[in-house]
Amino acid sequence: MTLKGLIGSNKQRAIFIILLYFIFAVTGSLDQYFFQFAVNGLSVGNLPVYIRWQLIEFIPVVCGVFILPLATYLFNAQIQEYLDQLRRQMVDHFIMKTMRQSRKCRIICKAISIL
C-alpha cells in the first residue's frame, strides 16, 4: 500500500480530489478574509457595508459546504478501488500458488502410480 498506488488506481479522480480539497481550502480562507471586511464595516458603524460583506462571505461558505462532502466521497471511492485492486492481487497470487502446488502434486502422484 503506497500513496503512488492509491493515486495510480484512478489518476483523473485523484487529481480531481486534490483540486477539490485545494478549492475547499481557498474558500475557507476567503471566508475569513471577507469576514474581516464585514467586521471593519460594523466597527465604523456602517451596517450596509457589514451586510454586503456578509452576503459576499456567504458564497464561499456555501461552496465549501458542497465541496468538502463531494471530495470526501470521491476520496473514499478512490480508497475502496485501491483496496479492491490489492485484494484482487492477493487472491490471484494465492490462486496461482495453489495451482502450482496442485500441479506438482499431480505430477508426483502420476510418477508414483507409474512405479
N, C-alpha and C positions, 0 to 999 in steps of 0.2 A: 504494500500500500504506500504509494508516494503521491505527492502533490502533482507531479508531472503526469502520473497515471490518471489521477482524478480529472485534471484539465483535459487530458487527451481522450477521455471517454466520449466527450462531445465538445469539441473546441468552440463551435459557434455559440452554444449555450453558455459555456464558461466565460467567454468574452462578454456576452450579454449580461451575465450575472455580475461580473466585475464592474461593468458600466453602470448597472442599476445601483449597486452599492456606492459607487462614486457619486452618482446623481443624488442619492439619498443624503450623503454627507454634505454635498453642496447645498441642498435645500435646508438642512439643519443649520448650516452656517448663515445662509441668507435670512432665515427666520430670526436668528439672534441679532443680525446686523440691522434688519428693518425695525426690530423692537427698540433698538437704541434711538432711532429717529422718532419713534412714537413717544417714547418717554421724554425726549428732549422737547417735543411739541407740547406735551402735557405740562412739563415743568415751567414753561413760559406762559402757561395759561391759554394755549391755543388748542381748543378742543377739536375743531375741524381738522387740523393737521394730525392730531392724535388718531382720530377716527380713520382718516385717509391711510395713514401708515399701518394701522391695524388691519384694514381691508387688504392692503398690499401684502402684509405679512401672512394673511390667510392663504394666499395662493401656494407658497412653498410648503406650508403645513399640510394642506390637502394633498399636494403631490407626494409628500413624504408618507402620508397615511396609506396611499395606494402602492407606492414603490417598494416599501420595506416588506410587506407580506408577499408581494409578487417575487421579489428577489429571494426571499427565504424559501418559498415554494419551489422555485426553479433550482435553488441550491440543493434542497433535499432530493429533488428528482435526479440531479447530477450525481449525488452521493449514492442513491439507490441503483442507478445504472452502472456505476463503477463497481459497487459491491456485487451486482449480478454478474458482471464480467469476471470478477475474481472467483466467484462460486463456480461459474462455468469452467474456468481454467482448472480449478481444483478437481472438479468432477471428471473432466477429461483426463487429467493426469492419473487419477486413481483407476479409471476405467482402462486406460492404456496399460497401466502397471498390472492390473488384474488379468487383462487379456494376454500379456506377455507371460505371466506366471502360468496361466492355464494352458497356453501353447506349449510351454516347457513340460508341464505335467503330461500332456497328451503325447509328446514325443518320447518321454521317458516310459510311459505306460506301453506305448507301441513297441519300444525297444525291449521291454521286459517280456511282453507277450510273444515276441518273436523267439526269444530264448526258450 
